[in-house]
């Protein structure tokens, strides 16, 4: 992974994007010496989103398997939605 300053990223934005897009490089952008953002390829982003979706599905299945549930009627009453 390449690390560059925000100033350098701004000055060379087209070239940085080309490196990410064409070569699959990941670029970490720092502001004031601290990590601020990352540039990744669209393929990497889609993979990350897929992994997040799978994690969310596992968490939802686990929550549904738990015994303690609250009915919709109870939620509406508690929030005065009736």
Steps between C-alpha positions, in 0.01 A plus 500: 500500500616847416472784750486862384408834647164660422688785334683261267180305431320822408784618275526164322141380522472369142823304529402358839162390366671337201730304732201378699284423197753354259742332740280414796718698739358607832587853606486624857455877518631681806413844630733654756681167529183308589311251287201682350370294208578210273462464126425148383388348174134445428565125519644539852204713603252241372684225686496706819126561462441127443694415815303759698172358367602149605593623846166678531312187391682290761415755769135509392475120504654492847257764626205310354615181669497661844200430715434853623288687250292811522171514315422780257199590713727543801740722305216718370359539850838584650560767234141624507453422132138390534 
